[in-house]
Amino acid sequence: CSSDLSDDRETRIGDELAQQYASAQPAQTAERAAMERYVNEVGGRVAAHAKRRLAFRFHLIPNVDMINAFALPGGHVFIGQGLLDQMTSEDELAFVLGHEIEHIDHYHAAERVQIEAQLNKLNLDIVAVVTQIPISLWQAGYSKEQEFEADREGLRIAAAAGYSPQGAVNMLERWTKLRSE
């Protein structure tokens, strides 16, 4: 897979979106800053095994109702406090971050922004236009095929970073239970 966007352009679009979404969050507390550093450490170890050499950055959304994670084009990964609260190990966090990294690594996020631009006739060179793309677009998930690819490759890079595959098994079981409730 690839995208019509250059890595630089994809990164610029992702940076604009990330700035928009991050600025909508409440002010940073010491506890949140420490948690975000931890997420960045784990994410950085996993991202070191991604195929694309992007500057991956990880962000915490301090909302306990946000039981989700999502990736933006160009290397930004967001994870909700609600999802972190569901986790029982660093292996689980590594798998979730690996899964989101792979949505970027395999151009799923870049393709999504291009499709959105085509559908709504958006000029992705205009910052004001890019920042109108709603956060819900990224939270919606991808095709089954893309989700399986992200699961498989996310597990691969988390394991390559030294994390146990059991984290993936635990998270996938938990997701299955959450979805059936």
TORSEKOL-910838 format. One record per residue: residue in one letter; y, x, z of N, C-alpha, C, O, CB in turn. Coordinates in Angstrom, 1 decimal. Atoms other than C-alpha are relative to their C-alpha. Glycine has a CB too. Layout:
<atoms>
{A,{Y,X,Z},{Y,X,Z},{Y,X,Z},{Y,X,Z},{Y,X,Z}} ...
</atoms>
This chain:
<atoms>
{C,{-1.2,0.8,0.0},{0.0,0.0,0.0},{1.2,0.9,0.0},{1.2,2.0,0.5},{0.0,-0.9,1.2}} {S,{-1.3,-0.7,-0.1},{3.6,1.0,-0.5},{1.0,-1.1,-0.1},{0.7,-2.3,-0.2},{0.1,1.1,-1.0}} {S,{-1.1,1.0,0.1},{7.0,-0.6,-0.8},{1.0,0.6,-1.0},{1.0,1.7,-1.3},{0.7,-0.2,1.4}} {D,{-1.1,-0.4,0.9},{9.9,-0.5,-3.2},{1.1,0.7,0.7},{2.0,1.3,0.1},{0.5,-1.2,-0.8}} {L,{-1.1,-0.6,-0.8},{12.1,0.6,-0.4},{-0.3,1.5,0.3},{-1.5,1.8,0.6},{0.2,-0.7,1.4}} {S,{0.2,-1.3,-0.4},{12.6,4.3,0.2},{-0.2,0.0,1.5},{0.3,-0.9,2.2},{1.2,1.0,-0.5}} {D,{0.1,-0.1,-1.4},{11.7,5.5,3.7},{1.4,-0.1,0.7},{1.6,-0.7,1.7},{-0.7,1.3,0.4}} {D,{-1.4,0.0,-0.5},{15.5,6.1,4.3},{0.6,-1.4,0.1},{1.1,-1.8,1.1},{0.9,0.9,-0.8}} {R,{-0.6,1.3,0.1},{16.5,2.7,3.2},{-0.8,-1.0,1.0},{-0.2,-1.8,1.7},{-0.1,-0.6,-1.4}} {E,{0.8,0.8,-0.9},{13.6,1.1,5.2},{0.4,0.2,1.4},{0.6,-0.7,2.2},{-1.5,0.3,-0.2}} {T,{-0.4,-0.4,-1.4},{14.7,3.0,8.3},{1.4,-0.6,0.3},{1.6,-1.0,1.4},{0.0,1.5,0.1}} {R,{-1.3,0.6,-0.3},{18.3,1.9,7.9},{0.0,-1.5,0.3},{0.6,-2.0,1.2},{0.9,0.3,-1.3}} {I,{0.1,1.4,-0.2},{17.3,-1.7,7.6},{-0.6,-0.3,1.4},{-0.1,-1.1,2.2},{-0.9,-0.7,-1.1}} {G,{0.7,0.2,-1.3},{15.0,-1.4,10.7},{1.0,0.4,1.1},{1.0,-0.3,2.1},{-1.2,0.9,0.1}} {D,{-1.0,-0.4,-1.0},{17.8,0.4,12.6},{1.0,-1.1,0.3},{1.4,-1.4,1.4},{0.7,1.3,-0.4}} {E,{-1.0,1.1,-0.1},{20.3,-2.5,11.9},{-0.7,-1.1,0.7},{0.0,-1.7,1.6},{0.4,-0.4,-1.4}} {L,{0.7,1.1,-0.6},{17.7,-5.1,12.9},{-0.2,0.3,1.5},{0.0,-0.5,2.4},{-1.3,-0.3,-0.7}} {A,{0.3,-0.4,-1.4},{16.7,-3.2,16.1},{1.3,0.0,0.8},{1.2,-0.5,2.0},{-0.6,1.4,0.0}} {Q,{-1.3,0.0,-0.7},{20.4,-2.8,17.1},{0.4,-1.4,0.3},{0.8,-1.7,1.4},{1.1,0.7,-0.8}} {Q,{-0.3,1.4,-0.1},{20.9,-6.5,16.6},{-0.9,-0.6,1.2},{-0.3,-1.3,2.0},{-0.2,-0.8,-1.3}} {Y,{0.9,0.6,-0.9},{17.8,-7.5,18.6},{0.2,0.6,1.4},{0.1,-0.1,2.4},{-1.4,0.1,-0.4}} {A,{-0.1,-0.7,-1.3},{18.3,-4.9,21.4},{1.3,-0.4,0.7},{1.4,-0.5,1.9},{0.0,1.5,-0.2}} {S,{-1.3,0.4,-0.6},{22.0,-5.9,21.9},{-0.1,-1.4,0.6},{0.8,-1.7,1.4},{1.1,0.1,-1.0}} {A,{0.2,1.3,-0.5},{20.8,-9.4,22.6},{-0.7,0.0,1.4},{-0.8,-1.1,2.0},{-0.8,-0.9,-1.0}} {Q,{0.7,-0.1,-1.3},{18.9,-8.2,25.7},{0.9,0.2,1.2},{2.0,0.8,1.0},{-1.1,1.2,-0.1}} {P,{-0.8,-0.3,-1.2},{20.2,-8.1,29.3},{0.2,1.5,0.2},{-0.5,2.3,-0.3},{-0.6,-0.7,1.2}} {A,{-0.3,-1.4,-0.4},{21.7,-4.9,30.7},{-1.2,0.7,0.5},{-2.0,0.1,1.2},{1.2,0.1,0.9}} {Q,{1.1,-0.8,-0.4},{19.3,-2.1,31.4},{0.0,0.2,1.5},{1.1,0.6,2.1},{0.0,1.4,-0.7}} {T,{0.1,-0.3,-1.4},{18.1,-1.8,35.0},{-0.8,1.3,0.1},{-1.4,1.7,-0.9},{-0.7,-1.2,0.8}} {A,{0.8,-1.3,-0.2},{16.5,1.4,36.5},{-1.5,-0.3,-0.3},{-2.1,0.5,-0.9},{0.3,0.5,1.4}} {E,{1.4,0.3,0.1},{13.1,-0.3,36.6},{-0.3,-0.2,-1.5},{-1.4,0.3,-2.0},{-0.3,-1.3,0.8}} {R,{0.2,0.3,1.4},{13.4,-1.5,33.0},{0.0,1.3,-0.8},{-0.8,1.5,-1.7},{1.0,-1.0,-0.6}} {A,{-0.1,-1.3,0.7},{14.5,2.0,31.8},{-1.2,0.8,0.2},{-1.7,1.5,-0.7},{1.3,0.7,0.5}} {A,{1.2,-0.8,-0.3},{11.5,3.6,33.5},{-1.2,-0.6,-0.8},{-2.0,0.1,-1.3},{-0.3,-0.1,1.6}} {M,{1.0,0.7,0.8},{9.2,1.0,31.9},{0.1,0.3,-1.5},{-0.9,0.6,-2.1},{0.0,-1.5,0.3}} {E,{-0.2,-0.3,1.4},{10.7,1.6,28.5},{-0.3,1.5,-0.3},{-0.9,1.8,-1.4},{1.5,-0.3,-0.4}} {R,{0.4,-1.4,0.2},{10.3,5.4,28.9},{-1.5,0.1,0.0},{-2.0,0.9,-0.9},{0.6,0.9,1.2}} {Y,{1.5,0.0,-0.1},{6.6,4.8,29.8},{-0.5,-0.5,-1.4},{-1.4,0.1,-1.9},{-0.5,-0.8,1.2}} {V,{0.4,0.6,1.3},{6.2,2.6,26.7},{0.2,1.0,-1.1},{-0.6,1.2,-2.0},{0.7,-1.3,-0.3}} {N,{-0.3,-1.0,1.0},{7.9,5.3,24.6},{-1.0,1.2,0.0},{-1.4,1.7,-1.0},{1.4,0.5,0.2}} {E,{1.0,-1.1,-0.2},{5.6,8.0,26.0},{-1.3,-0.3,-0.7},{-1.9,0.5,-1.5},{-0.2,0.4,1.5}} {V,{1.3,0.4,0.5},{2.4,6.1,25.2},{0.2,-0.2,-1.5},{-0.7,0.3,-2.3},{-0.5,-1.3,0.7}} {G,{-0.2,0.2,1.4},{3.8,5.0,21.8},{0.2,1.3,-0.8},{-0.4,1.4,-1.9},{1.3,-0.9,-0.2}} {G,{-0.2,-1.3,0.7},{4.9,8.5,20.9},{-1.3,0.8,-0.2},{-1.6,1.4,-1.2},{0.9,0.9,0.8}} {R,{1.3,-0.7,0.1},{1.4,9.9,21.6},{-0.9,-0.7,-1.1},{-1.5,0.0,-1.9},{-0.8,-0.1,1.4}} {V,{0.8,0.7,1.0},{-0.2,7.2,19.4},{0.6,0.2,-1.4},{-0.1,0.5,-2.3},{-0.1,-1.5,0.4}} {A,{-0.7,-0.1,1.3},{2.5,7.4,16.7},{-0.2,1.4,-0.7},{-0.1,1.5,-1.9},{1.5,-0.3,0.2}} {A,{0.2,-1.3,0.5},{1.8,11.1,16.3},{-1.2,0.1,-1.0},{-1.3,1.0,-1.7},{-0.3,1.0,1.2}} {H,{1.2,0.0,0.9},{-1.4,10.1,14.5},{0.2,-1.0,-1.1},{-0.8,-1.2,-1.9},{-1.2,-0.5,0.8}} {A,{-0.2,0.8,1.1},{0.2,7.7,12.1},{0.1,0.8,-1.3},{0.4,2.0,-1.2},{1.4,-0.8,0.2}} {K,{0.0,-0.7,1.3},{0.1,8.6,8.4},{1.4,0.3,-0.4},{1.7,1.4,-0.9},{-0.7,-0.8,-1.1}} {R,{-1.4,-0.2,0.4},{3.8,8.1,7.7},{0.8,0.8,1.1},{0.6,0.6,2.3},{0.7,-1.3,-0.3}} {R,{-0.8,-0.8,-0.9},{6.2,10.6,9.3},{1.4,-0.7,0.2},{2.4,-0.2,-0.3},{0.2,1.4,-0.5}} {L,{-1.3,0.7,-0.3},{8.9,8.2,10.6},{0.3,0.2,1.5},{-0.5,0.7,2.3},{-0.2,-1.6,-0.2}} {A,{-0.4,-0.1,-1.4},{10.9,8.3,13.8},{-0.3,-1.3,0.7},{0.5,-2.2,0.8},{1.5,0.4,0.2}} {F,{0.4,1.2,-0.7},{8.9,5.7,15.7},{0.8,-0.2,1.3},{0.9,0.8,2.1},{-1.5,-0.1,0.3}} {R,{-0.7,0.2,-1.3},{10.9,4.1,18.6},{-0.5,-1.3,0.6},{-0.9,-2.3,-0.2},{1.6,-0.1,-0.3}} {F,{0.7,1.2,-0.7},{9.6,1.6,21.2},{1.1,-0.6,0.9},{1.8,0.1,1.7},{-1.2,0.5,0.8}} {H,{-1.0,0.8,-0.8},{11.7,-1.1,22.9},{-0.7,-1.0,0.9},{-1.7,-1.7,0.4},{1.0,-0.6,-0.9}} {L,{0.6,1.0,-0.9},{10.9,-3.3,25.9},{1.0,-1.3,-0.1},{2.2,-1.1,0.1},{-0.1,0.5,1.4}} {I,{-0.8,1.3,-0.2},{12.1,-7.0,25.8},{-0.4,-0.5,1.4},{-1.5,-1.0,1.6},{-0.4,-1.0,-1.2}} {P,{0.2,0.3,-1.4},{12.5,-7.8,29.5},{-0.1,-1.5,0.2},{0.5,-2.1,1.1},{1.1,0.5,0.8}} {N,{0.2,1.4,-0.1},{11.3,-11.4,29.1},{-1.5,-0.3,0.3},{-2.3,0.0,-0.5},{0.5,-0.8,-1.3}} {V,{1.4,0.2,-0.4},{8.2,-12.5,31.0},{-0.7,-1.1,-0.9},{-1.9,-1.2,-0.9},{-0.1,-0.4,1.5}} {D,{0.6,1.0,0.9},{7.7,-15.4,28.5},{-0.3,0.6,-1.3},{-0.9,-0.1,-2.2},{1.0,-1.1,-0.1}} {M,{0.2,-0.7,1.3},{7.6,-12.9,25.6},{-1.4,0.7,0.1},{-1.5,1.9,0.5},{1.1,1.1,-0.3}} {I,{1.4,-0.5,0.0},{3.8,-12.4,25.4},{-0.4,0.4,-1.4},{-1.3,-0.2,-2.1},{-1.1,-1.1,0.6}} {N,{0.1,-0.4,1.4},{4.0,-10.6,22.1},{0.5,1.4,-0.2},{1.2,1.9,0.7},{0.7,-1.0,-1.0}} {A,{-0.5,-1.3,0.4},{4.8,-7.4,20.3},{0.3,-0.1,-1.5},{-0.5,-0.9,-2.1},{-0.9,1.3,0.4}} {F,{-0.2,0.1,1.5},{6.2,-6.9,16.8},{0.7,1.3,-0.5},{1.2,2.1,0.3},{0.9,-1.2,-0.3}} {A,{-0.5,-1.3,0.6},{7.2,-4.1,14.4},{1.1,-0.4,-1.0},{1.0,-1.4,-1.7},{-1.2,0.7,-0.7}} {L,{-1.0,0.1,1.0},{10.3,-3.7,12.3},{-0.2,1.1,-1.0},{-0.8,2.1,-0.8},{1.4,0.0,0.6}} {P,{0.1,-1.0,1.0},{10.6,-1.8,9.1},{0.6,1.3,0.5},{1.5,1.3,1.3},{0.7,-0.4,-1.3}} {G,{-0.6,-1.2,-0.3},{11.3,1.9,9.5},{-0.4,0.6,1.4},{0.1,1.7,1.7},{1.4,-0.1,0.0}} {G,{0.5,-0.7,-1.2},{9.6,2.6,12.9},{0.3,-0.6,1.3},{0.0,0.0,2.3},{0.5,1.3,0.0}} {H,{-0.3,0.6,-1.3},{10.9,0.2,15.6},{-1.1,-0.9,0.4},{-1.6,-1.8,-0.4},{1.3,-0.7,0.0}} {V,{1.0,0.9,-0.5},{8.3,-1.5,17.8},{0.5,-0.6,1.3},{1.0,0.1,2.2},{-1.4,0.8,0.3}} {F,{-0.4,0.7,-1.2},{9.2,-4.1,20.4},{-1.2,-0.6,0.7},{-2.1,-1.1,0.0},{1.0,-1.1,-0.4}} {I,{1.0,0.6,-0.8},{7.0,-5.3,23.2},{0.6,-0.8,1.1},{1.5,-0.4,1.8},{-1.0,1.1,0.6}} {G,{-0.5,0.9,-1.1},{7.6,-8.2,25.6},{-0.6,0.3,1.3},{-1.7,0.8,1.5},{-0.3,-1.4,-0.4}} {Q,{0.5,-0.2,-1.3},{7.4,-7.9,29.3},{-1.2,-0.9,0.4},{-2.1,-0.5,1.1},{1.2,-0.2,1.0}} {G,{1.1,0.9,-0.2},{5.1,-10.9,29.3},{-1.3,0.6,-0.5},{-2.4,0.4,0.2},{0.2,-1.3,-0.6}} {L,{1.3,-0.6,0.5},{2.5,-9.0,27.2},{-0.3,1.2,0.9},{-1.5,1.4,1.2},{0.2,0.5,-1.5}} {L,{0.2,-1.2,-0.9},{2.9,-5.8,29.4},{-0.7,-0.5,1.3},{-1.6,0.1,1.8},{1.2,0.7,0.3}} {D,{0.5,0.5,-1.2},{2.2,-8.0,32.4},{-1.4,-0.5,-0.1},{-2.1,-0.5,0.9},{0.9,-1.2,0.5}} {Q,{1.4,0.4,0.2},{-1.1,-9.1,30.9},{-1.0,1.2,0.0},{-2.2,1.0,0.1},{-0.1,-0.8,-1.3}} {M,{0.8,-1.2,0.2},{-2.3,-5.6,30.5},{-0.5,0.6,1.3},{0.1,0.5,2.4},{0.7,1.1,-0.7}} {T,{0.6,-0.6,-1.2},{-4.6,-3.8,33.0},{-0.2,1.5,-0.2},{-0.7,2.1,0.7},{-1.3,-0.7,0.3}} {S,{0.2,-1.5,0.2},{-4.7,-0.3,31.4},{0.9,0.5,-1.0},{1.4,-0.2,-1.9},{-1.5,0.3,-0.3}} {E,{-0.8,-0.7,1.0},{-2.8,2.2,29.4},{-0.7,0.0,-1.3},{-0.1,0.0,-2.4},{0.3,1.5,0.5}} {D,{0.7,0.0,1.2},{-5.6,2.1,26.9},{0.3,-1.3,-0.8},{0.4,-1.3,-2.0},{-1.6,0.0,0.3}} {E,{-0.3,1.3,0.6},{-4.7,-1.6,26.2},{1.4,0.1,-0.6},{1.6,-0.3,-1.8},{0.0,-1.1,1.0}} {L,{-1.4,-0.2,0.6},{-1.0,-0.6,25.7},{-0.1,0.9,-1.2},{0.6,0.6,-2.2},{0.9,0.7,1.1}} {A,{0.1,-0.9,1.1},{-2.0,2.2,23.4},{-0.5,-0.7,-1.3},{0.0,-0.5,-2.4},{-0.9,1.2,0.3}} {F,{0.5,0.8,1.1},{-4.0,-0.2,21.2},{1.1,-0.9,-0.6},{1.2,-1.0,-1.8},{-1.2,-0.8,0.5}} {V,{-1.0,0.9,0.5},{-1.2,-2.8,21.0},{1.1,0.7,-0.7},{1.5,0.3,-1.8},{0.6,-0.8,1.2}} {L,{-1.1,-0.8,0.7},{1.4,-0.1,20.1},{-0.6,0.5,-1.3},{0.1,0.5,-2.3},{0.5,1.1,0.9}} {G,{0.7,-0.5,1.2},{-1.1,1.4,17.6},{0.0,-1.1,-1.0},{0.2,-0.8,-2.2},{-1.4,0.5,0.3}} {H,{0.1,1.2,1.0},{-1.6,-2.1,16.0},{1.4,-0.2,-0.6},{1.5,-0.3,-1.9},{-0.4,-1.3,0.8}} {E,{-1.3,0.2,0.6},{2.2,-2.5,15.6},{0.5,1.2,-0.9},{1.1,1.0,-1.9},{1.0,-0.2,1.2}} {I,{-0.4,-1.2,0.8},{2.7,1.1,14.4},{-0.7,-0.1,-1.4},{-0.1,0.2,-2.4},{-0.5,1.3,0.7}} {E,{0.7,0.2,1.2},{0.1,0.3,11.7},{0.6,-1.0,-0.9},{0.5,-0.9,-2.2},{-1.5,-0.3,0.2}} {H,{-0.7,0.9,0.8},{2.1,-2.7,10.5},{1.1,0.7,-0.8},{1.5,0.3,-1.9},{0.6,-1.2,0.8}} {I,{-1.0,-0.8,0.7},{4.8,-0.1,9.7},{-0.6,1.0,-0.9},{-0.2,1.2,-2.1},{0.9,0.7,1.1}} {D,{0.7,-1.0,0.8},{2.5,2.6,8.5},{-0.6,-0.5,-1.3},{-0.5,0.2,-2.3},{-1.2,0.6,0.9}} {H,{0.6,0.6,1.2},{0.9,0.3,6.0},{1.0,-0.9,-0.8},{0.6,-1.7,-1.6},{-1.2,-0.8,0.3}} {Y,{-1.1,0.7,0.7},{4.3,-1.1,4.8},{0.0,-1.5,0.1},{0.6,-2.2,-0.7},{-0.1,0.3,-1.5}} {H,{0.0,1.5,-0.2},{3.5,-4.7,6.1},{1.4,-0.4,0.3},{1.9,-1.4,-0.2},{-1.0,-0.4,1.1}} {A,{-1.4,0.4,-0.4},{7.0,-4.8,7.7},{1.0,0.1,-1.1},{1.9,-0.7,-1.3},{0.4,0.8,1.3}} {A,{-0.8,-0.2,1.1},{8.7,-3.4,4.7},{-0.1,-1.1,-1.1},{0.8,-1.6,-1.6},{-0.2,1.4,-0.6}} {E,{0.3,1.1,1.0},{7.0,-5.9,2.4},{0.6,-1.3,0.4},{1.1,-2.0,-0.4},{-1.5,-0.1,-0.3}} {R,{-0.5,1.2,-0.6},{8.0,-8.7,4.7},{1.5,-0.1,-0.2},{2.0,-1.2,-0.6},{-0.4,-0.2,1.5}} {V,{-1.5,0.1,0.2},{11.7,-7.8,4.6},{0.4,-0.2,-1.5},{1.3,-0.8,-1.8},{0.7,1.3,0.6}} {Q,{-0.3,0.1,1.4},{11.6,-7.5,0.8},{-0.3,-1.4,-0.5},{0.4,-2.0,-1.3},{-0.9,1.0,-0.8}} {I,{0.3,1.4,0.4},{9.9,-10.9,0.4},{1.1,-1.0,0.6},{1.5,-1.9,-0.1},{-1.4,-0.5,0.6}} {E,{-1.1,0.9,-0.6},{12.5,-12.5,2.8},{1.3,0.2,-0.8},{2.0,-0.8,-1.1},{0.3,0.5,1.5}} {A,{-1.2,-0.2,0.8},{15.3,-10.9,0.7},{-0.1,-0.7,-1.3},{0.8,-1.3,-1.7},{0.2,1.5,-0.2}} {Q,{0.2,0.7,1.3},{13.8,-12.3,-2.5},{0.1,-1.5,0.1},{0.8,-2.1,-0.6},{-1.3,0.4,-0.6}} {L,{0.0,1.5,-0.2},{13.2,-15.8,-1.1},{1.4,-0.5,0.2},{1.8,-1.6,-0.2},{-0.9,-0.3,1.2}} {N,{-1.3,0.5,-0.4},{16.7,-16.0,0.3},{1.2,0.7,-0.8},{2.3,0.6,-0.4},{0.2,0.2,1.5}} {K,{-1.0,-0.7,0.9},{18.5,-13.9,-2.4},{0.9,0.8,0.9},{2.2,0.8,0.7},{0.7,-1.0,-0.8}} {L,{-0.8,-0.9,-0.9},{19.7,-11.4,0.3},{0.1,1.4,-0.6},{-0.8,1.9,-1.2},{-0.7,0.1,1.4}} {N,{-0.2,-1.3,0.4},{21.2,-8.1,-0.6},{-0.2,0.9,1.2},{0.6,1.0,2.1},{1.5,0.2,-0.6}} {L,{0.4,-0.8,-1.1},{19.5,-5.6,1.7},{0.9,1.2,0.2},{0.7,2.0,1.2},{-1.4,0.4,-0.1}} {D,{-1.0,-1.1,-0.2},{22.3,-3.1,1.2},{1.2,-0.4,0.8},{2.0,0.5,1.2},{0.5,0.5,-1.4}} {I,{-1.1,0.5,-0.8},{24.7,-5.2,3.1},{-0.5,-0.3,1.5},{-1.3,-1.1,1.7},{0.6,-1.3,-0.6}} {V,{0.4,0.1,-1.4},{24.4,-4.8,6.9},{0.1,-1.4,0.6},{-0.9,-1.8,1.2},{0.8,1.0,0.8}} {A,{-0.1,1.3,-0.5},{25.7,-8.2,7.7},{-1.1,-1.0,-0.4},{-1.4,-1.9,0.3},{1.4,-0.6,-0.4}} {V,{1.1,0.9,0.6},{23.0,-9.8,5.5},{-1.3,0.4,0.8},{-2.0,-0.5,1.2},{-0.1,0.3,-1.5}} {V,{1.3,-0.5,-0.7},{20.2,-7.7,7.1},{-0.1,-0.6,1.4},{-1.1,-1.0,1.8},{0.0,1.5,0.0}} {T,{0.1,0.5,-1.4},{21.2,-8.7,10.6},{-0.1,-1.5,0.2},{-0.2,-2.0,1.3},{1.3,0.5,0.7}} {Q,{0.2,1.5,0.0},{20.9,-12.4,9.7},{-1.5,-0.3,0.0},{-1.8,-1.5,0.3},{0.7,-0.7,-1.1}} {I,{1.5,0.2,0.1},{17.1,-12.0,9.4},{-0.4,-0.3,1.5},{-0.2,0.5,2.4},{-0.8,1.2,-0.6}} {P,{0.3,0.4,-1.4},{15.8,-13.9,12.5},{-1.2,0.8,0.6},{-2.1,1.2,-0.2},{-0.3,-1.5,0.1}} {I,{1.1,-0.7,-0.7},{13.6,-12.2,15.1},{-1.3,-0.7,-0.2},{-2.4,0.0,-0.2},{0.4,0.1,1.5}} {S,{1.2,0.8,0.2},{11.1,-15.0,14.6},{-0.8,0.4,-1.2},{-2.1,0.3,-1.2},{0.3,-1.5,-0.1}} {L,{0.7,-0.4,1.2},{10.2,-13.6,11.2},{-1.0,1.1,0.4},{-2.1,1.2,-0.2},{1.0,0.6,-1.1}} {W,{0.9,-1.1,-0.4},{8.7,-10.5,12.9},{-1.0,-0.4,1.0},{-2.1,0.2,1.1},{0.9,1.2,0.5}} {Q,{0.9,0.4,-1.0},{7.0,-12.4,15.7},{-1.1,-0.9,-0.6},{-2.1,-1.2,0.1},{0.7,-0.8,1.1}} {A,{0.9,1.0,0.6},{5.1,-14.7,13.2},{-1.4,0.6,-0.3},{-2.3,-0.2,-0.4},{0.6,-0.5,-1.2}} {G,{1.3,-0.6,0.4},{2.3,-12.2,12.5},{-0.1,0.1,-1.5},{0.7,-0.3,-2.2},{-1.2,-0.9,0.6}} {Y,{0.3,-0.3,1.4},{0.8,-11.3,9.2},{-1.2,-0.7,-0.5},{-1.8,-1.4,0.2},{-0.1,1.6,-0.3}} {S,{1.2,0.6,0.6},{-2.0,-12.3,6.9},{-1.2,0.5,0.8},{-1.1,1.6,1.5},{-0.2,0.3,-1.5}} {K,{1.2,-0.4,-0.7},{-5.5,-12.1,8.4},{-0.4,1.4,-0.4},{-0.8,2.2,0.4},{-1.2,-1.0,-0.3}} {E,{0.3,-1.3,0.5},{-6.2,-9.1,6.1},{0.9,1.1,0.6},{0.4,2.1,1.0},{0.1,0.0,-1.5}} {Q,{-0.9,-1.0,-0.5},{-3.1,-7.3,7.3},{-0.2,0.2,1.5},{-0.1,1.3,2.1},{1.5,-0.4,-0.2}} {E,{0.3,-0.1,-1.5},{-3.9,-8.1,11.0},{-1.3,0.8,0.3},{-1.3,1.6,1.2},{-0.1,-1.4,0.6}} {F,{1.3,-0.8,-0.1},{-7.5,-6.8,10.6},{0.3,1.5,-0.3},{-0.2,2.3,0.5},{-1.1,-0.5,-0.9}} {E,{-0.3,-1.4,0.3},{-6.1,-3.6,9.0},{0.7,0.6,1.1},{0.4,1.7,1.5},{0.8,0.0,-1.3}} {A,{-0.8,-0.5,-1.1},{-3.6,-3.2,11.8},{-0.9,0.2,1.3},{-0.7,1.2,2.0},{1.2,-0.9,0.4}} {D,{0.9,-0.1,-1.1},{-6.4,-3.8,14.4},{-0.8,1.3,-0.2},{-1.0,2.1,0.7},{-0.9,-1.2,0.2}} {R,{1.0,-1.1,0.2},{-8.8,-1.3,12.8},{0.8,1.4,0.0},{0.3,2.3,0.7},{-0.6,-0.2,-1.4}} {E,{-0.7,-1.2,0.1},{-6.2,1.4,12.1},{0.7,0.3,1.3},{0.9,1.5,1.7},{1.1,0.0,-1.1}} {G,{-0.6,-0.2,-1.3},{-4.4,0.8,15.4},{-1.0,0.6,1.0},{-0.6,1.4,1.8},{0.6,-1.3,0.5}} {L,{1.1,-0.5,-0.8},{-7.7,1.4,17.2},{-0.2,1.5,-0.3},{-0.4,2.3,0.6},{-1.3,-0.9,-0.1}} {R,{0.3,-1.3,0.5},{-8.3,4.5,15.1},{1.1,1.0,0.6},{0.7,2.1,1.1},{0.0,0.1,-1.5}} {I,{-1.0,-0.9,-0.4},{-4.9,6.1,16.0},{0.1,0.1,1.5},{0.5,1.1,2.1},{1.4,-0.3,-0.6}} {A,{0.0,0.0,-1.5},{-5.1,5.1,19.7},{-1.1,0.9,0.5},{-0.9,1.7,1.4},{-0.1,-1.4,0.6}} {A,{1.1,-0.8,-0.4},{-8.5,6.7,19.9},{0.3,1.5,-0.3},{-0.1,2.4,0.4},{-1.3,-0.4,-0.7}} {A,{-0.4,-1.4,0.4},{-7.2,9.8,18.0},{1.0,0.6,1.0},{1.0,1.8,1.2},{0.6,0.0,-1.4}} {A,{-0.9,-0.4,-1.0},{-4.5,10.0,20.7},{-0.7,0.2,1.4},{0.0,0.5,2.4},{1.2,-0.9,0.1}} {G,{0.7,-0.2,-1.3},{-7.2,10.1,23.4},{-0.3,-1.2,0.8},{-0.7,-1.1,2.0},{0.7,1.1,0.8}} {Y,{0.2,1.2,-0.8},{-7.3,6.5,24.5},{-1.4,-0.6,-0.3},{-2.0,-0.4,-1.4},{1.1,-1.0,-0.4}} {S,{1.3,0.6,0.1},{-10.5,4.5,25.1},{0.1,-1.2,-0.9},{1.0,-2.0,-0.8},{-0.5,-0.4,1.4}} {P,{0.1,1.2,0.9},{-11.5,1.9,22.4},{-0.2,-1.2,0.9},{0.0,-2.3,0.4},{-1.2,0.2,-0.9}} {Q,{0.1,1.1,-0.9},{-12.3,-0.3,25.4},{1.3,-0.8,0.2},{1.2,-2.0,0.4},{-0.6,0.4,1.4}} {G,{-1.3,0.7,-0.1},{-8.6,-1.1,25.6},{0.2,-1.0,-1.1},{0.7,-2.1,-0.9},{1.1,1.0,0.0}} {A,{-0.1,0.9,1.1},{-8.8,-2.7,22.2},{-0.9,-1.2,0.2},{-0.5,-2.3,0.0},{-0.4,0.7,-1.3}} {V,{1.0,1.1,-0.2},{-11.9,-4.7,23.1},{0.6,-1.0,1.1},{0.6,-2.2,0.9},{-1.3,0.6,0.5}} {N,{-0.5,0.8,-1.0},{-10.2,-5.9,26.3},{1.2,-0.9,-0.5},{1.3,-2.1,-0.2},{0.5,0.9,1.2}} {M,{-1.2,0.7,0.5},{-6.9,-6.9,24.5},{-0.5,-1.1,-0.9},{0.1,-2.2,-0.9},{1.0,0.9,-0.6}} {L,{0.4,1.0,1.0},{-8.7,-8.7,21.7},{-0.7,-1.2,0.7},{-0.6,-2.3,0.3},{-1.0,0.7,-1.1}} {E,{0.6,1.0,-0.8},{-10.8,-10.6,24.2},{1.0,-0.9,0.7},{0.9,-2.1,0.7},{-1.0,0.5,1.0}} {R,{-1.1,0.7,-0.7},{-7.7,-11.6,26.2},{0.8,-0.8,-1.0},{1.1,-2.0,-0.7},{0.9,1.0,0.7}} {W,{-0.7,0.8,1.0},{-5.9,-12.7,23.0},{-0.8,-1.2,-0.4},{-0.2,-2.3,-0.6},{0.3,0.9,-1.3}} {T,{0.8,1.1,0.4},{-8.8,-14.8,22.0},{0.0,-1.1,1.0},{0.1,-2.3,0.7},{-1.5,0.4,-0.2}} {K,{0.0,0.9,-1.1},{-8.8,-16.5,25.4},{1.4,-0.7,0.0},{1.5,-1.9,0.2},{-0.2,0.6,1.4}} {L,{-1.3,0.6,0.0},{-5.0,-17.0,25.3},{0.3,-1.0,-1.1},{0.9,-2.0,-0.9},{1.1,1.2,-0.1}} {R,{-0.2,0.9,1.1},{-5.1,-18.6,21.9},{-0.8,-1.3,0.1},{-0.4,-2.3,-0.4},{-0.4,0.8,-1.3}} {S,{0.8,1.2,-0.1},{-7.8,-21.0,22.9},{0.4,-0.9,1.1},{0.0,-2.1,1.3},{-1.5,0.4,0.2}} {E,{-0.4,0.8,-1.1},{-6.0,-22.2,26.0},{1.0,-1.1,-0.4},{1.5,-1.9,0.4},{0.7,0.8,1.1}} 
</atoms>
